[in-house]
Amino acid sequence: MYKLALIGYPLGHSISAVIQEEGLRNIGFEGKYDPIETTPEDLLDRIKYLKHNNYNGFNVTIPLKTIIPVFLNDIDEKADVVGCVNTVKITQDENLIGTNTDIYGFKTAIPKNINLKGKAAAILGTGGAARAAVAGLSELGVSQIDFYTRNIINTNKVLNFLREKFPQIKFNAFQIQNAKNLSNVSILVNATPIGMRGYMMDEMPISIQDLSTMSKDAVVYDIIYNPLKTLLMEHAEKLGLQTISGLDMLIYQAQKSIEIWTGKLPDANVMKIAALQAL
């Protein structure tokens, strides 16, 4: 029996247990996936608990993705390039190996007919999900990424890190209040929790007016999956923009996590059906 977990805070909105347990069933594995609320102050004790109670691995969500690498024995190239981990495998000798399946999830959710090569992107937020988005956009050939944030000073630290890792991309940072003209942006990614159920669900990270400056063939990608359609996505659709829901990113990163833990890749469609029933 596989013992898996999700750590982070808060977890009240999470449907990951439903998705992961369905994925395990799909590949013929019996398993339990435990959401365990964990603050940064609890992290070291939580890792010890998972190591010593026969867990095979765990997922990591906000606010722990950029903190946890220092507690692990090793991280792979995917995690290293973005400086954050969302999936950890616990080996038989209790070593902790970290990776990042958010990159795979983010990229795979973008339809194949969307061509971003040489285009500009905008990302709202600078946390772990935003970094995964950078890596995914890099693999798709984006040449410029504009970050919009409330804290420019903190963003500059992140940008210096990303400029070193992705020298082929031009990075800019702006106050989120200054997202006045997005006409040059081919894809806008919301990597903030604004709009999430239980957290400012009735708000948008940018104004409708700013959103309306986007080109009609642009894409709005909201990594939030609960609710399935955020206020941002609703208004983007009204403006005729193509949208991508965070649910697909969640499903694909979960699918890849299971492959890392078990060596088998479950059917993403089966996992998505379970997720839609849970929402």
C-alpha positions as CSV (number, residue, x, y, z in Angstrom):
1,M,0.0,0.0,0.0
2,Y,1.3,3.4,-1.0
3,K,1.3,6.1,1.7
4,L,1.5,9.6,0.2
5,A,0.8,13.1,1.5
6,L,0.3,16.7,0.6
7,I,1.9,19.4,2.9
8,G,1.2,23.1,2.8
9,Y,-1.1,25.7,4.3
10,P,-4.1,26.2,3.9
11,L,-5.4,23.0,2.4
12,G,-9.1,23.4,2.9
13,H,-9.7,24.0,-0.9
14,S,-7.5,21.0,-2.0
15,I,-9.0,18.1,-4.0
16,S,-5.6,16.5,-4.5
17,A,-6.4,13.4,-2.4
18,V,-9.3,12.6,-4.7
19,I,-7.2,13.0,-7.8
20,Q,-4.1,11.1,-6.6
21,E,-6.1,8.2,-5.1
22,E,-8.0,7.8,-8.4
23,G,-4.7,7.9,-10.3
24,L,-3.3,5.1,-8.1
25,R,-6.4,3.0,-8.6
26,N,-6.0,3.5,-12.3
27,I,-2.6,1.8,-12.4
28,G,-3.7,-0.9,-10.0
29,F,-2.1,0.4,-6.8
30,E,-3.8,0.6,-3.4
31,G,-2.9,3.8,-1.7
32,K,-3.8,6.6,0.7
33,Y,-3.1,10.3,0.1
34,D,-3.2,12.4,3.2
35,P,-3.5,16.3,3.1
36,I,-1.5,17.4,6.2
37,E,-1.6,21.2,6.9
38,T,1.9,22.4,7.5
39,T,3.3,25.9,8.1
40,P,6.9,26.8,7.5
41,E,7.4,26.6,11.3
42,D,6.1,22.9,11.3
43,L,8.1,21.9,8.2
44,L,11.1,20.1,9.8
45,D,8.9,18.1,12.2
46,R,6.6,17.2,9.4
47,I,9.4,15.9,7.2
48,K,10.7,13.8,10.1
49,Y,7.1,12.4,10.6
50,L,6.8,11.5,6.9
51,K,10.2,9.8,6.8
52,H,9.6,7.7,9.9
53,N,6.0,6.7,9.2
54,N,6.5,4.7,6.0
55,Y,5.4,7.4,3.5
56,N,6.6,6.8,0.0
57,G,6.5,10.4,-1.0
58,F,4.6,13.7,-0.8
59,N,3.6,16.8,-2.7
60,V,4.4,20.3,-1.5
61,T,2.2,23.4,-2.0
62,I,2.2,27.0,-0.9
63,P,3.9,28.4,1.1
64,L,6.6,25.7,1.2
65,K,7.8,25.1,-2.4
66,T,10.7,27.5,-2.3
67,I,11.6,26.6,1.4
68,I,11.8,22.8,1.2
69,P,14.8,22.3,-1.0
70,V,17.3,22.9,1.9
71,F,15.7,20.0,3.9
72,L,16.2,17.5,1.1
73,N,19.0,15.1,0.3
74,D,18.9,16.0,-3.4
75,I,16.9,17.8,-6.0
76,D,16.9,17.1,-9.7
77,E,17.6,19.5,-12.6
78,K,13.9,20.5,-13.0
79,A,13.7,21.6,-9.3
80,D,17.1,23.2,-9.4
81,V,16.4,25.4,-12.4
82,V,13.4,27.1,-10.7
83,G,14.6,26.8,-7.1
84,C,11.4,25.1,-5.9
85,V,10.1,21.6,-5.3
86,N,6.5,20.3,-5.4
87,T,7.1,16.6,-5.4
88,V,9.3,14.5,-3.1
89,K,10.1,10.8,-3.3
90,I,11.2,9.0,-0.1
91,T,13.6,6.2,-1.0
92,Q,13.9,2.9,0.9
93,D,16.9,4.3,2.9
94,E,14.8,7.4,3.8
95,N,16.6,9.8,1.4
96,L,14.4,12.7,0.2
97,I,14.7,13.4,-3.5
98,G,12.9,16.5,-4.8
99,T,11.6,17.4,-8.2
100,N,9.2,19.8,-9.8
101,T,6.2,18.4,-11.7
102,D,4.5,21.8,-11.9
103,I,6.6,22.6,-14.9
104,Y,5.3,19.5,-16.8
105,G,1.7,20.2,-15.6
106,F,1.9,23.9,-16.7
107,K,3.3,23.2,-20.1
108,T,1.1,20.1,-20.9
109,A,-2.1,22.0,-20.2
110,I,-1.3,24.5,-23.0
111,P,-3.0,23.3,-26.2
112,K,-0.6,22.3,-28.9
113,N,-2.0,24.8,-31.4
114,I,-0.9,27.7,-29.3
115,N,2.4,29.0,-30.6
116,L,4.4,31.1,-28.1
117,K,7.8,30.9,-29.9
118,G,9.4,34.4,-29.8
119,K,6.4,35.9,-28.0
120,A,6.0,37.9,-24.8
121,A,4.3,36.6,-21.7
122,A,3.1,38.3,-18.5
123,I,3.0,36.5,-15.1
124,L,1.1,37.8,-12.1
125,G,2.9,36.8,-8.9
126,T,6.4,35.5,-8.2
127,G,6.0,32.4,-6.0
128,G,6.7,28.7,-6.8
129,A,3.9,28.4,-9.4
130,A,5.2,31.5,-11.2
131,R,8.7,30.0,-11.4
132,A,7.3,26.8,-12.8
133,A,5.4,28.9,-15.4
134,V,8.7,30.5,-16.4
135,A,10.3,27.1,-17.0
136,G,7.3,25.9,-19.0
137,L,7.2,29.1,-21.1
138,S,10.9,28.8,-21.7
139,E,10.5,25.3,-23.1
140,L,7.8,26.8,-25.4
141,G,10.2,29.4,-26.7
142,V,8.9,32.6,-25.1
143,S,11.4,35.4,-25.5
144,Q,10.2,37.9,-22.9
145,I,8.4,37.6,-19.5
146,D,7.0,40.6,-17.6
147,F,6.3,40.1,-13.9
148,Y,3.5,42.1,-12.3
149,T,3.7,42.1,-8.5
150,R,2.9,44.1,-5.4
151,N,6.5,43.9,-4.1
152,I,9.1,45.0,-6.6
153,I,12.0,44.6,-4.2
154,N,11.3,40.9,-3.6
155,T,10.6,40.5,-7.3
156,N,14.1,41.8,-8.2
157,K,15.7,39.0,-6.1
158,V,13.6,36.4,-8.0
159,L,14.4,38.0,-11.4
160,N,18.1,38.0,-10.7
161,F,17.9,34.2,-10.0
162,L,15.8,33.6,-13.1
163,R,18.0,35.7,-15.4
164,E,20.9,33.5,-14.4
165,K,18.9,30.3,-15.1
166,F,17.2,31.5,-18.3
167,P,19.6,33.9,-20.0
168,Q,17.7,33.6,-23.3
169,I,14.6,35.4,-21.9
170,K,14.3,39.1,-21.2
171,F,12.7,39.7,-17.8
172,N,11.0,42.8,-16.6
173,A,9.2,43.7,-13.4
174,F,6.3,46.1,-12.8
175,Q,3.9,47.1,-10.0
176,I,0.7,45.1,-10.6
177,Q,-1.2,48.5,-10.5
178,N,0.7,49.4,-13.7
179,A,-0.6,46.6,-15.8
180,K,-2.3,49.2,-18.0
181,N,-1.3,48.0,-21.4
182,L,-1.0,44.3,-22.1
183,S,-1.3,44.6,-25.9
184,N,2.1,43.0,-26.5
185,V,1.4,39.9,-24.3
186,S,0.5,36.6,-26.0
187,I,-0.2,34.8,-22.7
188,L,-1.2,36.1,-19.3
189,V,-0.6,33.8,-16.3
190,N,-2.3,34.3,-13.0
191,A,0.1,32.7,-10.5
192,T,-1.4,34.5,-7.4
193,P,-4.1,33.0,-5.2
194,I,-6.4,36.0,-5.9
195,G,-9.7,34.5,-7.1
196,M,-9.4,31.2,-5.2
197,R,-12.3,29.8,-3.3
198,G,-11.9,30.9,0.3
199,Y,-9.4,33.6,-0.6
200,M,-10.6,36.7,-2.4
201,M,-12.8,34.6,-4.7
202,D,-14.9,37.7,-5.7
203,E,-11.8,39.6,-6.8
204,M,-9.4,39.8,-9.8
205,P,-5.6,40.2,-9.7
206,I,-5.9,42.9,-12.4
207,S,-8.7,45.1,-13.6
208,I,-11.2,44.4,-16.4
209,Q,-9.9,47.6,-18.1
210,D,-6.3,46.2,-18.1
211,L,-7.5,42.8,-19.3
212,S,-9.3,44.5,-22.2
213,T,-6.0,45.8,-23.6
214,M,-4.9,42.3,-24.6
215,S,-4.9,41.2,-28.2
216,K,-7.9,39.2,-29.3
217,D,-5.8,36.1,-30.0
218,A,-4.1,36.2,-26.6
219,V,-4.5,33.5,-23.9
220,V,-5.4,33.9,-20.2
221,Y,-4.1,31.0,-18.1
222,D,-5.3,31.0,-14.4
223,I,-3.5,28.4,-12.3
224,I,-6.4,28.4,-9.8
225,Y,-8.6,25.4,-10.2
226,N,-11.2,26.0,-7.4
227,P,-13.5,27.5,-8.6
228,L,-13.2,26.0,-12.0
229,K,-13.9,29.3,-13.6
230,T,-12.5,32.3,-11.7
231,L,-13.7,35.9,-12.1
232,L,-10.6,36.6,-14.2
233,M,-11.5,33.7,-16.6
234,E,-15.1,34.7,-16.8
235,H,-14.2,38.3,-17.9
236,A,-11.5,37.0,-20.2
237,E,-14.1,34.8,-22.0
238,K,-16.5,37.7,-22.3
239,L,-13.7,39.6,-24.0
240,G,-13.3,36.7,-26.5
241,L,-9.9,35.6,-25.1
242,Q,-8.9,32.0,-25.0
243,T,-8.6,30.6,-21.5
244,I,-6.8,27.7,-19.8
245,S,-8.0,26.5,-16.4
246,G,-5.6,25.5,-13.6
247,L,-7.4,22.2,-13.3
248,D,-5.5,20.8,-16.2
249,M,-2.2,21.9,-14.7
250,L,-3.2,20.2,-11.4
251,I,-4.1,17.0,-13.1
252,Y,-1.0,16.7,-15.2
253,Q,1.4,17.6,-12.4
254,A,-0.4,14.9,-10.2
255,Q,-0.1,12.4,-13.1
256,K,3.7,13.0,-13.3
257,S,4.0,12.8,-9.5
258,I,2.5,9.4,-9.5
259,E,4.9,8.3,-12.2
260,I,7.8,9.4,-10.1
261,W,6.6,7.6,-7.0
262,T,5.4,4.4,-8.7
263,G,7.1,4.2,-12.1
264,K,3.7,4.0,-13.8
265,L,1.8,6.9,-15.6
266,P,-1.9,6.9,-14.8
267,D,-4.6,8.1,-17.3
268,A,-5.1,11.9,-16.9
269,N,-8.7,11.7,-18.2
270,V,-9.7,9.3,-15.4
271,M,-8.1,11.7,-12.8
272,K,-9.9,14.7,-14.3
273,I,-13.3,13.1,-14.1
274,A,-12.7,12.4,-10.4
275,A,-11.6,16.0,-9.9
276,L,-14.7,17.4,-11.7
277,Q,-16.9,15.3,-9.5
278,A,-15.2,16.6,-6.4
279,L,-15.5,20.3,-7.3
